[in-house]
């Protein structure tokens, strides 16, 4: 079971993050906080728990697989283009 996460992110400036880097890392790693780093009141980057990254990568992998399967269905339906035709269309030489 995954740990409960906060629904919102805290925001701090990059200067404050640099000044309190150890505390920031501990909040994220152990408290499972998500922290948005800002510069001039604009979001710049985020520091998130490693579990969030693993989840994002899993979602990306699923989406990539779904797209690949859709492309394979398209190839079965329409066929492929010979490589020589692609080279000719883009003026490539072998």
N, C-alpha and C positions, 0 to 999 in steps of 0.2 A: 504494500500500500504506500502511495506517495504521501510525503509530508504536506500538510496544508500550507499554502502560500498566501501571502497578502495579496489582496486584489488590486492594490494600487502601489505605485512606485514612489519612493522618496526622491527628491531632487536636491543635489548639492553642487556647488561650484567646483570647477576643476582645482581651484586654489585650495578650497577646504578639503577636497579629496586627497590632494598631495600632502597637506599638513597632517591629516588624520588617516593616512593610508592603512596602517595596521588595523585600526578600529573599523574602517570601511570593509576591509577584507573579512574580518571576523563577523561583522553584521551579515554579510552576504553568505559566507560559507557556513556559518553555524546558525544564524538567525533566519536564513533563507529570505532575507530582504532582497528586493530589487532596487537598485539605486541608479538614477539617471544623472549623468554628469552634465553640467551646463556651463556655458561660457557666454557672457553678456546676455543672460536670461534666455538663451536658446539651447535646446537639447543638443548634445554633441555625441554622447556615447552612453552605454549602459554597462553596469557591472551586475552580473546575475549569477545565481548559484549554478554550479556545474550540471546539476540535474536539469536545469532549464535548457542548457546547450544540448544535452543528450536528447531531450524531448524534441527540440527544434530539428536536430539532425534526423531523428526518426521520422518526423513529419515530412521533411524534405525528401528522404529516401522513398517514402510511400508515394509522394507526388511524382517523383522521378519515375518510379515503376509504373504508375498509372499512365503517365505521358508516353513512356516507351511502349507499353502495351497498345495504346491508342495508335501510335505510329506503325506498329507491326500490323494492326488491323487495316490501316490505310494502305500499306504496301501490298497486303494480300488482295485488297479490293482494286487498287489501281495499277499495281505492278511497280517495277523500278525503271530507272533510266540508265542506259549503259554509260560507263565512265567516259568513253570516248565522246559521247554527245555532251556530257557536262563540260569536259575540257574544251570542246569546240564552242559551246555557248559562252564560256568565259574567256575565250582566247588563250587558254593555257596550252603549253607544249610539253610533251613527255620528254 
